[in-house]
Amino acid sequence: MNAPYRQEMTDITKRATVESIISPRFYTTDFKAVDRIDVSPVQGEWDQMMSEFNCDANRYHFVRDEDFDAAVRDLPPALYEDFQDFLVTSLTSEFSGCVLYSDIKKSVRNPEIKKLMGYMSRDESRHAGFLNQSLKGYGLCIDLATLKRTKKYKYFRLKFILYATYLSEKIGYARYITIYRHLEQNPSNRFHPIFGHFKEWCNDEFRHGEAFALIMRSDPRLLRGFNKLWIRFFLLAVYATMYVRDHTRLALFDALAMNPREFGFKVFRITSAISQQVFPLTLDIDNPAFLRGLERLRLISERSKAAKRAGGFVGLVKRSVLSLAAVVTFVRLYALPTRHNDLPSTIRTAPAW
């Protein structure tokens, strides 16, 4: 292996460890609280779900075969940069779940949760490994051991972990199935074979979300009172982060023949429809003020990056002012009326969107 290749591999791992407001994070939680989870109120559904995990329908799915290697081709510079960012961010997010679930499994005695976390860490490990194989097609590779050791960990209370990971898994499902269905109708825009694996992949994401939905439904206190305010916060944070991040990848969406705004709102609609199975509210994404707020956050993010590139004292002052503007915009979005969902329904199979 020559020196430039080693340097590139090192750089891509460092890129995965960079912290920003829209980058995936690694989490830890209160393992004693996890041990106190009691799924007996939803035992019948829980046993059915665990049987599905045990069947491991996707155990042979994440394999990069010869056709996969042959299909990897040179990409225009802007598309290569955006696609590389997509792979790195997706890998970091999947590996974050793998690490969290693995740590919970090792740290708790609750047999039901221990078994569940083993299944989910298995799935996320496959996802992260498959993404890393895709990077290797371009001479890149993230050192997962280094990523696990050097990435900063954020402590979240158990209920925050449940809200955040539930939404992460469900919005992951919505993103994968939306891209897959679009490329089914526009196969000429499938510039990389990884997109052909999204159908089965998104089923893993959907099932993971179902696991957290059952845990929350087993303790209705998590969905009442002041916890509604936290649910509202995490819904907005996840949607806003996705919207801003996707608009940094215009070359990728252009190659896929997709509009990032239209894509974002389709994903929001799918996620909102699914989350009604457990959450007592959804965001009113049809409110014109919602789009205006997201657009303002996007512009603030772009200006903040420009100020960072400019550097110096003036750049620092601009970034501080823009950070305050982002907080104010987020608060205004948070204050928008929500749609109440008094009768959550149960969705145990992935809808055919």
C-alpha positions in Angstrom: 0.0 0.0 0.0 1.5 3.3 -1.0 1.8 6.4 1.1 -1.0 8.5 -0.6 -3.4 5.6 -0.1 -2.6 5.3 3.6 -3.0 9.1 4.0 -6.4 9.0 2.3 -7.6 6.2 4.5 -6.5 8.2 7.6 -8.2 11.3 6.3 -11.5 9.6 5.7 -11.5 8.2 9.3 -10.8 11.7 10.7 -13.6 13.0 8.6 -16.0 10.5 10.3 -14.9 11.8 13.8 -15.6 15.5 13.0 -18.3 17.0 15.2 -20.8 19.4 13.9 -24.5 20.3 14.6 -25.6 18.0 11.6 -23.1 15.2 12.0 -24.1 11.8 13.5 -23.2 11.4 17.2 -22.3 8.5 19.4 -24.4 8.0 22.6 -24.4 6.3 26.0 -27.2 6.1 28.5 -28.3 5.0 32.0 -27.9 1.2 31.9 -29.6 0.7 35.2 -32.7 2.4 33.8 -32.5 0.1 30.8 -32.4 -2.9 33.1 -35.8 -1.7 34.6 -37.6 -1.9 31.3 -40.6 -4.2 31.5 -42.1 -5.3 28.2 -44.7 -7.6 29.7 -47.6 -5.2 28.8 -46.8 -5.8 25.1 -45.4 -9.3 25.5 -47.4 -10.9 22.6 -46.2 -8.3 20.1 -42.7 -8.4 21.6 -42.4 -12.2 21.1 -43.6 -11.9 17.5 -41.0 -9.2 16.8 -38.2 -11.2 18.5 -39.1 -14.2 16.3 -38.6 -12.0 13.3 -35.2 -10.8 14.5 -34.3 -14.4 15.1 -35.2 -15.4 11.6 -32.6 -13.0 10.3 -34.1 -12.6 6.8 -31.2 -10.4 5.6 -28.3 -12.4 6.8 -27.1 -13.0 3.2 -28.2 -9.7 1.8 -25.2 -7.4 2.5 -22.6 -9.0 0.2 -20.5 -7.1 -2.3 -20.3 -9.5 -5.2 -18.4 -9.3 -8.5 -21.2 -7.4 -10.2 -21.1 -4.9 -7.4 -17.3 -4.3 -8.0 -17.7 -4.1 -11.7 -20.4 -1.4 -11.4 -18.3 0.9 -9.4 -17.1 3.6 -11.8 -15.4 7.0 -11.8 -17.7 9.9 -10.8 -17.5 13.6 -11.5 -15.7 15.5 -8.7 -18.7 17.2 -7.2 -20.7 14.0 -7.2 -17.8 12.0 -5.8 -17.5 14.4 -2.9 -21.2 14.3 -2.1 -21.5 10.6 -2.5 -18.4 10.1 -0.3 -20.0 12.3 2.3 -23.3 10.3 2.1 -21.4 7.1 2.6 -19.3 8.4 5.5 -22.3 10.0 7.3 -24.5 6.9 6.8 -21.7 4.6 8.0 -21.1 6.8 11.1 -24.8 6.8 11.9 -25.1 3.0 11.5 -22.0 2.3 13.5 -23.2 4.7 16.2 -26.3 2.4 16.6 -24.1 -0.7 16.6 -21.9 0.7 19.4 -24.8 1.9 21.5 -26.7 -1.4 21.2 -23.6 -3.5 21.8 -22.8 -1.4 24.9 -26.3 -1.9 26.3 -26.2 -5.6 25.6 -22.9 -5.9 27.6 -24.0 -3.7 30.4 -27.5 -5.0 31.3 -29.0 -8.2 32.7 -32.6 -7.8 31.5 -32.9 -10.9 29.3 -35.4 -9.4 26.9 -33.4 -6.2 26.3 -30.1 -8.1 26.2 -31.4 -10.3 23.4 -32.9 -7.4 21.5 -29.7 -5.3 21.6 -27.7 -8.3 20.4 -30.0 -8.6 17.3 -29.9 -4.9 16.5 -26.1 -4.5 17.0 -25.8 -7.5 14.6 -27.8 -5.7 12.0 -26.1 -2.3 12.4 -22.7 -3.9 12.2 -23.6 -5.4 8.8 -24.9 -2.1 7.6 -21.8 -0.2 8.6 -19.5 -3.0 7.2 -21.4 -2.9 3.9 -21.0 0.9 3.6 -17.3 0.5 4.4 -17.0 -2.0 1.6 -18.6 0.6 -0.7 -16.0 3.1 0.3 -13.3 0.5 -0.4 -14.5 0.4 -4.0 -13.0 4.0 -4.3 -9.8 3.2 -2.4 -11.2 4.4 1.0 -11.8 2.8 4.3 -12.9 4.0 7.7 -11.0 2.4 10.7 -14.0 1.5 12.8 -11.9 0.7 15.9 -10.3 4.1 15.7 -13.8 5.7 15.1 -15.2 4.0 18.2 -12.2 5.0 20.3 -11.9 8.7 19.2 -15.5 9.7 18.5 -17.0 11.8 21.3 -19.9 10.2 23.3 -22.9 12.1 24.4 -24.9 11.0 27.5 -28.7 10.8 27.0 -31.3 9.8 29.5 -33.0 6.6 28.6 -36.2 8.4 27.4 -34.2 10.6 25.1 -32.4 7.6 23.7 -35.8 6.0 23.0 -37.2 9.1 21.2 -34.0 9.8 19.2 -33.2 6.3 18.1 -36.9 5.5 17.3 -36.9 8.5 15.0 -33.5 7.7 13.6 -34.5 4.2 12.6 -37.9 5.3 11.2 -36.6 8.2 9.2 -33.8 5.9 7.9 -36.5 3.6 6.7 -38.3 6.4 5.0 -35.2 7.7 3.3 -34.1 4.3 2.0 -37.5 3.3 0.7 -38.1 6.7 -1.0 -34.8 6.5 -2.8 -35.3 2.9 -3.8 -38.8 3.5 -5.2 -37.6 6.5 -7.1 -34.8 4.6 -8.7 -37.2 1.7 -9.5 -38.9 4.2 -11.8 -35.7 5.9 -13.0 -33.1 3.1 -13.2 -30.8 5.1 -15.4 -30.1 7.3 -12.4 -28.9 4.5 -10.2 -25.2 5.4 -10.6 -24.0 3.0 -7.8 -25.2 -0.5 -7.0 -25.6 0.2 -3.2 -29.0 1.8 -4.0 -30.3 -1.5 -5.2 -29.9 -2.9 -1.7 -32.1 -0.4 0.0 -35.4 -2.3 -0.1 -34.3 -5.1 2.2 -32.1 -2.7 4.2 -35.0 -0.4 5.0 -36.8 -3.4 6.5 -34.1 -3.7 9.1 -34.5 0.0 9.9 -38.3 -0.4 10.2 -38.0 -3.4 12.6 -35.5 -1.6 14.8 -38.0 1.3 15.1 -40.7 -1.1 16.0 -38.6 -2.4 18.9 -38.4 1.1 20.4 -42.1 1.7 19.7 -43.0 -1.4 21.8 -40.7 -0.3 24.6 -42.3 3.1 24.7 -45.8 1.6 24.5 -44.9 -0.7 27.4 -44.6 2.4 29.6 -47.3 5.0 28.6 -45.8 7.6 30.9 -43.1 8.2 28.3 -45.8 9.5 25.9 -47.7 11.8 28.3 -47.4 15.1 30.1 -44.2 17.1 29.7 -42.7 14.2 27.7 -44.8 15.5 24.8 -42.6 18.5 24.7 -39.5 16.3 24.4 -41.1 14.3 21.6 -41.9 17.6 19.8 -38.2 18.7 20.3 -36.8 15.5 18.9 -39.2 15.4 15.9 -38.1 18.9 15.0 -34.4 18.3 15.6 -34.3 15.2 13.4 -36.3 16.8 10.6 -34.3 20.0 10.6 -31.0 18.2 10.7 -31.9 16.0 7.7 -33.2 18.9 5.7 -30.1 21.0 6.2 -27.7 18.1 5.6 -29.4 17.0 2.4 -29.1 20.5 0.9 -25.3 20.2 1.2 -25.4 17.4 -1.3 -26.9 19.0 -4.4 -24.7 17.0 -6.8 -25.9 13.8 -5.3 -29.5 14.7 -5.6 -29.0 16.0 -9.2 -27.4 12.6 -10.2 -30.4 10.8 -8.7 -32.8 13.2 -10.5 -34.3 14.1 -7.1 -35.2 17.5 -5.6 -33.8 17.6 -2.0 -36.8 19.7 -0.8 -39.4 17.4 -2.3 -37.4 14.4 -1.1 -37.3 15.8 2.4 -41.0 16.5 2.7 -41.9 13.0 1.3 -39.6 11.5 3.9 -41.3 13.7 6.6 -44.7 12.5 5.5 -43.8 8.9 5.7 -42.1 9.3 9.0 -45.0 11.3 10.4 -47.5 8.7 9.2 -45.5 5.8 10.8 -44.7 7.7 14.1 -48.4 8.0 14.8 -48.3 4.4 15.9 -46.7 5.6 19.1 -46.3 9.4 19.4 -49.2 11.5 20.6 -48.4 14.3 18.1 -46.8 15.0 14.8 -45.4 18.2 13.3 -47.6 20.3 11.0 -45.3 20.0 8.0 -47.9 21.6 5.7 -47.8 24.8 7.6 -46.0 27.3 5.2 -44.1 28.6 8.3 -42.5 25.2 8.7 -40.8 25.3 5.3 -39.8 28.9 5.8 -38.1 28.0 9.0 -36.2 25.1 7.5 -35.1 27.3 4.6 -33.8 29.9 7.1 -31.9 27.2 8.9 -30.4 26.1 5.6 -29.3 29.6 4.7 -27.9 30.1 8.2 -25.9 26.9 7.9 -24.5 28.0 4.5 -23.5 31.4 5.8 -21.9 29.9 8.9 -19.7 27.6 6.7 -18.7 30.6 4.6 -17.8 32.6 7.8 -15.7 29.6 9.0 -13.8 29.4 5.7 -13.1 33.2 5.9 -11.7 32.8 9.4 -10.4 35.6 11.5 -12.1 37.7 14.2 -14.8 38.9 11.7 -15.6 35.3 10.7 -15.8 34.3 14.4 -18.3 37.1 15.1 -20.4 36.3 12.1 -20.6 32.6 13.2 -21.7 33.7 16.7 -24.4 35.9 15.3 -25.5 33.2 13.0 -25.6 30.6 15.8 -27.9 32.8 17.7 -30.1 33.3 14.6 -30.3 29.5 14.3 -31.4 29.1 17.9 -34.1 31.8 17.4 -35.3 30.1 14.2 -35.5 26.7 15.9 -37.5 28.1 18.8 -39.9 29.7 16.4 -40.3 26.4 14.6 -40.8 24.7 17.9 -43.6 27.1 18.8 -45.6 26.2 15.7 -48.9 24.3 16.4 -48.6 20.5 16.1 -51.1 17.9 15.0 -52.5 15.8 17.9 -52.8 12.1 17.7 -55.1 10.8 20.5 -55.5 7.3 19.2 -52.1 5.8 18.2 -52.4 2.8 15.9 -50.1 -0.2 15.6 -48.2 -0.8 12.4 -46.3 -4.1 12.5 -45.4 -4.4 8.8 -43.7 -1.8 6.7 -46.3 0.0 4.5 -46.0 -0.1 0.7 -45.2 3.5 0.0 
